[in-house]
Amino acid sequence: MATLLLELAMTRIFSVVFYYHFAFLAISIALFGLGAGGVFSYVVAAQRGTLFAKLGRLSLINAVVPIASLYFILTRGTELSNTTLAAVYFFSALPFFLAGAIVSLAISETIERVDRVYFFDLAGAAGGCLLLIPLLNNVGGPNTVMAAAVLFAAGASVWYNLDGNRTSRAASVAFALALVALVVLNAKQHWIDVRYAKGQELANEMMVKWNTFSRIAVVKEKSGGQIQIVIDADASTGIFDFPLEALSPGQKENLTLQGPSFPYQMRPGAKTLIIGPGGGWDVARAVTLGSRDITGVEINPIIANNVMRGEMAWMSKGLYKRPGIKIEVEDGRSFVRRSTEKYTVLQATLVDTWASTAAGAFALSENNLYTTDAFFDYLSHLNDDGVLAITRWGFEPPRESVRLLTLAREALAQLGQHEPWKHVMVVREGSKQELEGWGARDTVLISRKPFTDDDLNRAERFISDARLQTVYLPTTGATNAFGQALRAKDLDAWLENYPFDVSPVDDNRPFFFYTVQPRDLWEFITAMNKDSADYKINRAVPMLFSLVGVSLLATLIILALPPIVLGTKLPREKGVLQFLMYFLCIGVGYILIQVALIQKFVLFLGHPTYALTVIVFSMLVSSGLGSAMSGRFIGNNDGKLMRALAAVTALVIILAIVAAKVTGALVGLPLSVKALLTIALIAPAGFMMGMPFPQGLARLEKFHHPSVRWAWSLNAASSVLGSGGAIFLAIYLGLRETLLVGGLLYLGALIVVKTTQRIRSEHVA
């Protein structure tokens, strides 16, 4: 429980203090530490003393180490050198190293009941998953890490109680209570808190609140006094703080003559749906230009409830409390899918947060907003005269904004509209310097039906009045990148020759922001200007390869530990090395399946937090139950073990095929029903996935006892590799394919069982 809570809390800390890509590194760090600690447990086992006294000592030490690691991470200041990051990796791994030693020592000393012990291990992890949400919501990221330390101290008291050591038990309980007091006081006094993030000192924060996928701060800028909502100390959205009934001419011009006001100039008084309204600027634009029926869908409850409708509502003059304005707290795509309404304007302005969920980076809710499936949903929810308006960053040559057109082209074709160039307008706001730097702002309008001559006349008047640049209209811009993307007869050939990857992405590969052409990967990684906007937007590309590299290095270290620490070498006995591949297969397979399922169910459950909680919790509980029942269902029968492995593969393949169809059809159900349906879909596969590890470990114990330590190492190493590999596969193949690869790896484990069956039976006999 403590270990999983600590791991998930660290993903949030990493996302805030470093960049959201580092959040996924926290998972790799945790798995590395657990694997290395598993090997170290053999050293502890060889020392003098009782088992429970050793476990108590390790647990008590690990009630201190997480807080020390947290303090080290939070006090790195503005320096983010490679040396600093290496030190962060080392110190972050320490509590997991000790946790790995505790868990593996407990399991290895009770190997005869490994199915039962593994069940409690997974049940505790499921409990940690459940604790995460209330702790992050109520006490924040740093205090959640300290809450994990409380659990380690409580664990120490249990071990000492089993050892019969009353003094140490009392000391552990006293220390746990002292840590609880520290959490309570630190929540109020902020002694240990985030003061530096992304290499910058945090200042002028008027309010700070955490949840499972963000740290929200309300900040007053030094220059100009503009009040911003800042997400994970990086992305921001300004709070609209002007009185709508008494706007000055300059304020009214800011509202009505900017790119994001384009759809309301085209459709004044429109029934409007705004995805990601943030600080309310788009809501204010719609109101000022006559809209009286406005729905805003804000994924972040802190922004919607605490900042805009709660204690900070005075800043926006109560904008979200005005008549005719409804604010829903939900994922935008999920809301659109279940909505039965039709709108005249559907708008999303610069909706991206650069923040990770507690599940790790790349499980980003915003990516699901920009796919062909999303555009089909949006356009299907428009009236015949309705328009979809999306503002993204504009560059030269264009990346994100032109990709919007390839998405629109495919979605329009699905709706029977085969002349996409008649359905699109693009205007640009920003100087040449902005265009060459961090980006101008391109507003793309996509209509449900072809734009009329009256629409074109209205657009030209607005562009002239607002002094915007015409990038594309159905009558102009046919030869630029936007016109070519809409008019190319062979779109695939055009995309292949374009300098950036602007091909349409779907819900299976929802990575809209990553625009590096595969052919240019090496040049991007080695030669790209680190200060450019391109590098920030595509930072995931070098980070992904760095993560895979770090994972490989961590894997090699884990595999080098048994010879270095224990003086043992890989076993040479016939069949043993081959059977160890079994643990490699199920280790990689499990985490590939889990990561893919978390991302796939975000849309259905309506929130990344719900996807994380329901998927991880249901997999841990069902796998724990599978482990507990594995002795009864499988026992010493290899045939039954192979059937269980085949069942995992079959159930995962079925999930890959039917999950999207079932969830798409039933998205309108209440959340509680959807959560139960998700558990019902995943639990059968999770139950079967809980059986292979304890049963494989029991067989290895009988076959070649010294190799059990290698099984721990291989399983941990494969989990480290799988955590990075899951994202690599998802980006370049897709989530469905990642799921299938995970399922097929269980088939690989089946082959290992089959090919070693005779050798193992002869040895045991």
N, C-alpha and C positions, 0 to 999 in steps of 0.2 A: 504493500500500500504506500509506504513512504517513498519507495524508489520510483514508482510510476508518477506519483504526485510531484516529486522533485524533477523528473525528466520533463514533464509537461510544463511545469512552471519555468524551467530553464529555457524552453523554446520561446516563451514570452519575453523573458529577460533579454535573450540574445536579439530578438527582433527589435526591441526598443534601443538597446545600448549600441548594437552594431547595425547591421542591415538585415532586412527580413530573410535574405538568403541564408544568413548564418543560423537562423532558427532551426533549419533542418540539420545543420551541423550538430546541434545539441543532441539530436537523436543518435547520430553517429558516435558522438562522445560518450553517451550513456551506454550504448551497446559495446563500445570498445572497453570502457571501464568494467562493465559486468563480465566480459570475457576474460580480461586480464585478472580480475579478482577471482574468477573461477579457478584459474590455475594457481593463484596464490593460496587458495583454500587448502591445497594439498600440503603446503609448507606449514600452515597453521595446524592442520590435522596431525602432523608429525611432532609437534611440540608437546611438552608435558602439560598435564591438567585435564580437567573434565571437559566434555563437549559443551555443556551449557555455560560453563564459566568463560570459555573462549568466545562463544557467541555473544554473551553479555558484554564482554570487554570490547569486541568489535562494534557492537551496536552503540555502546556508550561513546566510543570515539567518534562514531559517525553521527552523533548528535551535535558535535562541534564542527566537524569538517565542512558540511554544507554552508554554514554561516560564514566560516573563514573564506571559502571559495567565493561566495556571494560578495563579501566585502572586497576581495581582490578584484573581481570583475567590475564592480561599481566605482572603484577608485582609480581607474586607468587614466582618467583625465582626457586630454585632447589627443594623446599619442595613440595611433593605431598601426604601429609598425608590425612587420611579420614576426619579430621577436616577441612583441606584446601578445599577438594573437596565439603564438605557440605556447606562451606561458598561460594564457587563458585556457587553451585546450587542456594543458596538463592539470591545472588546478580544478577545472570543471570536472575532469574525469575522476578525481580522487574519491568523492563520496560514492560514485558508482563502483569504483574499484573495491571499496570496503563492502558495499551492498552485495556485489557479486560474490565476494568471499563468504559472506553470511549465508546467502541463499544456497550456493553450491555446497557449502559445508553441511548445511542442514539436510539437503537432499541426498548427498553422497553417503552420509552416515545413516540414512534411513532408506537405503536403496531397495530393501525388500518390500517397502510400502510406497514406492515412488509414485504410483498412480494417485494415492491419497494425498501425499505431500504436495505434488504438483497441482492438484485441485485447489488446495488452500493457497498456494502461491498465486495462481491465476485469480482466485476469488479476492485475495487482498489487492491485487493490481486493479481489478474492477472497482473495488471500493475507493482506491486512489483516484480513479477516473471520475467517479461521482463526486468526490470531495473537491475536485479542482474548481468546478463552476462556482459554488458558494464562496470558496476562499478567495478566488481572484476577484469576484464581484464585490466582496465586502472588505477585504483587507489589502488587496493589491499583490503585485508580483513578488517583490522582495519578502513580504510577510508570508506568502504562500511557501516560499523556500524554507523559511524558518519553521513553518507548521510541519513540514516534512521532517525537520530535525526533532520536533516534539515527538513525532511517531517513532523515530529511531530510539529516543530515550525511553519511551513507553515499551518498545520492544526489548530493550535491555533489562527493564524491570521484570518482564516475563521470563526471560532466560535465567536471570539470577534467582527468581522464585523457583524455577525448576531445578536449579542447582542447590537450593536450600540455603543460599547465602543471604540472610536477612539484612545485613548491613549494606551490602551492595544494592540489594533491591530497594531499600529505603533511599539510598543516595540517588538511584536512577529516577525514582518517583519524584524526589525533591528537585532534581535537575529538570525533569519534564515540566513540572509546575513553574519553575523559574523561566523556562523558555516560553511557556504560555503567557506569563506576565510580560516578557520581552516583546512578544508579538502584539499584545494589546497596547503596550506603551509606544512601541515603534509605529503602530498604525496612527497614533495621535501626534507623536513628536517627530517622526521621520528621521531618526538618527541614521539608520541604514536605508538609503533610498537612492534613486537614480538622480544624479546631479550632472552627469556628462552622457551625451548620446551622439553617435555618429561623429565623434571627434570634436563636438561643440559643447560648451557649457550651457546648461538650460537656465533660462532667466525669465523673469516677469510672468511666471505661471500663476494665474489667478485661481485656478481650480485644476485638480488632477484626479482622475478616476480610472480604474482598470476594469477590464472584463477579459473573457477568454481569448479574444482576438484583437485587442487594442489597448493602448494606454492613451486616454484622451486628456489633453490639457487645453485650457482656455488661456491664451497668451495675448498680452497687449504689446504690440510691436513698438520699439523705441522710436522709429521714424514714422511719423504720420499718425501714430496712435491707433491704427487699425486693429481691431480685435479678431483674432484667428482661433479656430478650432484646429489643434495640431494632433495628428494621429501618429503614434509611435515615434514622436520627436522628429518627424520628417514631412509627410504629406500634410497639407493644410487646406482649410476652407474658411473663407471669411464670413463673419456674421453680418448680416444686413442690419444695420443699426440706425436707419433713418425713418422718420415718421412718414408713412405713406400718404397721409392726408395733407401734408405740408412740405412737399418736396421742393427744393430750390431748382431753378432751371438746369444747373449743372448736375444735380443728383438725378433728375428725370432723364437727362440725356444719357447718363451712365447706365441707367436701367433700360432705356428703350432704343438706344442706338449702338448696341454692341452685338457681336456675333450671336450669342445665345438668345437675344431677343428676336432674331430672324423668324422663328416659327410663329411667334405671337403677332408680328407685323403681317405675316402672310395669312394667319387665321385669328384675327382679333376676337376676343370673347370666347375662345375655344374651351371646350371641356378637356381638361388637361390631366395627364399622368406624368409625374416627375420622378425618375429613379435617381436616388442619391441626392436629395435636395440640400443636405448638409446645413450650412448656415443660412439658407433661405433666399439667396439672390434670385434663383430661377422662379421661386414662388412669388417673390415681389414683382418680378417682370410680368408674370402672368396676370397678377392682380391689377397692376398699373395699366396693362393693355386690355383690360375688360373681362378677364376670365372670372367666373363666379362659382365654378365647380372644379376644384383643384384637389387632386390626390397626390400626396408625396409618399414614396416608399423608401424609408431610411433603414438600412440594415443594422446600424449601430444604435442600440437602445440608449446609450449614454448621450449621444448627440441629440436624439429625438426627445428623450424624456427628461434628462438632467439639465442639458444646456438650453434647448430651445423651448421646452414646455415646463421646466422645473425651476430650480433656484436661480438659474441664470437667464430666465425668459425676459427679464427686464431689458437685457442688452439688445434684443431684437424687437423691442416694443411690443412683445406679445404676438409676433407675427403668426406663429403656428396655432394661436388660439382664436384667430379671426373666423367669423362665419364663412362657410363655404370652403374651408380648408380642412381636409382630413389627412392625418399622418398615420401611416401604417408602419410598424416595425417588423420588417421581414426582408428576405432576399428579394431583389427586384424581379428576377426571372420567375421565381416561385410564385410571387403575387400575380404577375401577368398571366402565367399558365392557369391559375385557378380562377382568375377573374372572368365574370360573364359580361362585363361592361365593354363598351366600345368608346374610343376617345378620338378627338380631333387632333390633339397634339400629344405625342409621347416623347419625352425629352430625357437625355442623360448628358450632363456636362462634366467632362473631365473626371469621370468616376473611376478612380483607382487610388488605393491607399498605401501601397508598398508595405503592407503589414501582414504578418503571418497569423494563421490561426494557431491555437495551441497544439494542433496536430503536426505543425511544422510548416515550413515555407512551401510554396507552390500549390498548397491547397487553398488557393485564393478565390474567394467568392466572386470578385469582380471579373475574373476571366470568363465566367459563364455568361456575362452580359454581352460579350462580343463574339458571338458564333453565328453560323448560318441558321442553326436551330433557334437561337434567340431572336434573330431578325425575322424569321418566319412567325414566331409567336407575336412579336411586336406588330408587324404589318397585319396580322390576322385580327388584331384587336383595335384596328383603326376604322373609322368611318370611311365612306367612299372618298370624301374630300380630306381625309386625315393625313398628317405628315409625321414622320419619325425624324427627330432632330438630335444629332449627336455631335458634340464638340470634342475634338481631340487635338493633340499637338501637331502643328504643321512644320515640316522641314522641306528642304530642297536637296535631293529629290524627296518626295513625300513617302512616308512609311505608314503610320497608323491610319491617317485619314484616307489614303488610297485603298488600304485594306478594307475599310468600311464599305467601299464600293464593290469590292469582289464578294463580300458577304451579302450585300444587297442584291447583286446580280443573281446569285444563286437562289436566294430566298424569293425574289420576285418570279423567277422561273418556276419555282414550286407552286406559286399562286397563279400561274398561267399568264404572266406578263413577260413577254419575250423581247421587249424593246426597252431595256433598262435605262438607256441614255435619255429617255423622255421623262424619267421618274426622279431625276437627281438634280440638286443644286448644291454648289459649294462656294462659300465665301470665306475670306481670310481676314483676320484682324491681327495687326502686329507689324513692327518695323522690320526692315531688312536685317538689322542687327539681331533682333529676336529670332528671325527665321534661321539665321546662321548659328545662333547660340543655343539657348534652351528651348527654342521653338516658338513660333507664332501660334495662333489659335484658329484652327479650321473648323467651321460649322457646316455639317453635312445635313441637307434636308432630303429625305426619301419619301416620296408620296405613294399612297396605296394605288392611285390611278395616275395616268400621265398628267403632268402639269399643263394647264390651259394657257392660252394667250394672255388672259387677264392675270394669271399667276405670274407670268414672265414680266409683264408690265409693272406689277406691284413690286416684284423682286428688284427690278432695275431702279425703281424710285427709292426703295429702301437703301440699296447699296450706295446710291449717290448721296442720299441724305446722311447716312452713317459714315461716309468716307471709307468704306471697306473695299477690299480687292475682290473682283470677280475672278474666281478660280475656274468654276465650271457652271454653265447653264446649258439647257438643251440646245440653245442657239449659238453658244460660244464655247471655246475650250476643247474642241473635238480632237485636237492634235497633241494636247499635253497628256501627262500620265493619267489624269483622271478620265479624260475622254477616251484614251486608249484602253483603259481597264474596263470601261463600259461598252465599247464598240468593237473590241478585238474579236475577230471571227474564231481564231484559235487562241483561247484564253490561256491554255496550258503552255503554249509556246511563248506567249508574251510574258507570262509569269517566270518562266525559266530564264529569260534573258534580262529580266528586271534586276537592278543592282541589289534590291532587298527582297526578303521573303515576305510578300504581301498576299500569298495564296489564302483562300478562304479556310477558316478553321471551324470545326464543329464541336459538339459537346463531347465527343470522344477524344479530341485533342484541343482543349480549350485554352491554348497558350497564345493569345492574341498579341501580346506585347513583344514577343521574341521574333525579331525580323531579320536576323542574320541568315543569309543564304548558307545552306550546309557546305557549299563549295568554298565559302569564305571563312569558315570557322577558325582555321589555323591563323590566318592573317588577323582576324578580329582579336583572338586571344593574345597574340604576340605583339601586334603593332598598333592597336587602337589607342587613341588619345584618352587617357584615364579621366580627363576633365570634361569630356564631351557629353552631350545629352544622350547620344547613341550608346555610350558606354554605360550610363546609369540605367537606361531603359532595358538594355540587353545584358546587364550585369550578371543575370542568372547564367548566361552561357559560360563565361570563364569560371564562375563560381561552381557551376555544375561539374565541370571537368576538374576543378580543384577539389571538390567534394569527393569525386570518384578517386582522385589521386590520394587524398588523405585517407579515404576508406581502404584503398589498397595497402597503404603504408601501415595503417592500424591493423589490418588483417595480417600482414607479414609479422608485425610485432607480436600479436596474439599467438601466432603459430610458432614464433621463435621462443616464446616463454617457457614451454615445457622443457626443451633441452637446456636453456640457460638457468632457469630457476630450479627445476626438478632433476636435472641431469638425465632426462630420458630422451630418447630419439623415437622417431616414427617407427611403429612396430613393423617388423619384417615378416612376421608369421603369415602364412598363407591365408588370404581372404580377409585379414583384419583391416588393412589399408582400404580395400575395396568397400568393406562394410561401413567404414567411417564416412564415405561419400554420401551415405544415407542421411547423415545429420546435416551435411552441406545442402542437400536438396530440400529438406523440410525447413531448414532455417531461412533460406532465400525465398522459398515458396510462400511461407506464412506471411512474411512482411510485404512481399509484392502484392499479395491478395488484399491485405489490410489497407495499404496506402491507396490502391486503386478503388476500393469500395468506399473509403472516406470521401474521395473526390466525386465519385459517381452519385452519391446520395445527398450531396449538398442541395441540389435543386429540389429533390423530392421533399426533404425535411424542412427546407426553407431557410436554413441558417447553417454556417459552417460549425458553429458550436454544437448544434443538435446532431449534425453528421458525425462529428468527432465522438461525442458522448455515446450516442446510440450504437455506432459501429464498434468502437473499441470495447465498450461495456458488454455488448451482446457477444462479441467474439471471445472476450476473456471468460465470461460466465459459461457460455456453451462449450468452449474448449476445456474449461475446468471440469465441467460435468463429464465431457468425453474422456478426460484423463481419469476421473474417479471411476468411471464404468469400464475402462479399457481392460483391466484385469479380468473382469467377469466376461466381457464380450470376446476378448481376444486370447488372453492367457498365453500359453506357450505354442499356440497354433499359428504357424507362419501363413497358412492359407487364409485364415481370418484376417491377419494383419494386411496381407496383400489385397484382400477384398475391401478393407477399410481405406487403404491408399487409393484404390481404383474408385471408390465412392467419392473421395475428396475431389479427384479429377473430374468425375462426372458432374458432381454438384456445382463445382466452380464454372464449368462450361455452361451448364444450364443458367447459372446466375449471369454470366456474360451475355447470354442470348436474350434472356427474358427480363432482366432487371430494368432496362431503359423503357421497354414497352409497358410493363406493369406500372412503374412509377409515373410514367407520362400519362397513363389513362386514369390514374387514381390520385392525381396531385391535388384535387379539390377537397379531399377528405380532411377532417379535423386533425390537428397535429398529433394528438394522443393516439388516434387510430393509425396514422401513418407511422408513428414510432413502433407500434405493435406489429404492423405489417412488415416493417424493415427487419425487426427481430425475427419474425417468422420466416422471412426470406433467407436470412443469413445464418440463423441458428443451426440448421441441419449440416451445412458445410463446416461451421465452427465446431460443432460437436464431434464430427469425424476428424477434424484437424487437431483436436486435443489428444487423440489416441496414439499417433505415431511416435512422439518423442519419448514418453515414459516407457512404452513397450520396446522401442529401439534401445533405450538405455538398459532396460532389464536384460535384453538379449546380449548386449555387449558385455555386461557384468559377468554373465555366465561364460561367454565365448572367450574374452580376453580382458580380465579385470583392469590391468594397467592402462588400457586404452580409453577408459572412461574419462580420464582427464583430457585426452585428445578430442573426445566427443564434445565436451564442454567448450573447448577452444574453437573447434570447427563450427559448432552451432552459433557461437557468439560472432566469430569472424564472418560467417555467411550472413548473419543478420546485419552486420555493419555494411557489407557489400550490397545486400539487398535494399537497404534504406536509400543508398545513392542510386543503385540500379533501377529502382522503381520509378524515380523521377526521370532518369535518362530514357527509359523505355516509354514512359508516358508522353514525353515531349516528341520523341522521334518515331514512335509507333502508334501510341494511343492508349487510353485507359482500358479499353476492352482487351486489347492485345496484351497489356501488362497483366491483367487478370488471367488470361489464358496461359501465359508463360508460367505464372505462379501455379496454376492447376497442373500443368504438364510436368512441373518439377516433382510433384508427388508421384507422378507416373514413373519418373526417374528413380525415386526412392523404392518404388515397387520392384523395378528391375534389379536394384541392388539386393533386395531381400531374396528375390528369386535366384539370382546367380550365386549367392553365398549360402544358400539353404543347405546344400549337401555338406559343405565344409564345416559349417557351424554345428550341424547335427552330429557329425562324426566326432568333433572335438568334445561336445557336451557328453556324448555317450562314452 
